[in-house]
Amino acid sequence: MTQRSGSFLAGVLALVLANLLVPAGARAQVASNDTPRQRAPRILNESLAGRDSFELYCAPCHGADARGNGPVAPALKTAPPDLTQLSRRNGGAFPADRVRAYVTGTGRTLPSHGPAEMPVWGPTFRVFEADVRVQERIKNLVEYLASQQRPSSAPGSDGAKLFADNCASCHGATGTGNGPLADRLRQRPPDLTLYTSRNGGVFPSERVARIIDGRDVPSHRDREMPVWGNAFRSSAGGLSPEAVKARIAAIVAFLDAIQRRNS
């Protein structure tokens, strides 16, 4: 794409988005008034509801159903992602912290030349409203996206369900080590949400998979945690090695998604 055509596309998108960002009531007011001051559009929706913010700011590109089919999508260089698949791509856990960071702009690398196609909403919102409202708006928007996730349909691929069924009794529903059986163990279960922060900001997926599988733990070591490699293989009439590996990978992906990362 040439520089001139790129600039033209950016201008067209800016005009389209500007029109979409103006609430219907404000557009009617603009049409009925003549002075320049009165013609200035109201950019922000007064509502802080997540659904309202999504429809106003996100749906033009991501679509009303959040699947990436908004009216502006065909004009973008990169097709908007399907936002209903975020949990399925993260082991069944909605990556709320990552989504929040991406929306605000702190969790992505911005281009050094020219604007990003997706607006950096954190600073953009703060131009028009107080920080406390910006925080509430983004929080509600992230919660709305979490409510739009489509559950996984592949057996054994939902890490969140596998964790809840097999691990939460000791490690707790949130993975922090406060499960109902934790006090009965000789050693309290570790906080599984701290793997990344304890490993220099990198989630040790291979090591976690080996811990869960458990079959390469030395025989002289005492292990209260079940050897899930054997347990999964002998369950449900005998799972194949590939199915066992898929279950462990799903749990690992879930644990990666719930890590508390320094931001």
Buried (B, 14 or more C-beta within 10 A) or exposed (E): EEEEEEEEBBEEBEEBBEEBBBBEEBEEBBEEEEEEEEEEEBBBBEBBBBBBBBBBBBBBBBBEEBBBBBEBBEEBEEEBBBBBBBBBEBBBBBBBBBBBBBBBBEBEEEEEEEEEBBBBBBEBBBEEBEEEBBBBBBBBBBBBBBEBBEEBEEEBBBBBBBBBEBBBBBBBBBBBBBBEEBEEEEEEBBBBBBBBBEEEEEBBBEEBBBBBBBEEBEEEEEEEBBBBBEBBBEBEEEBEEEBBBBBBBBBBBBBBBBBBEEE
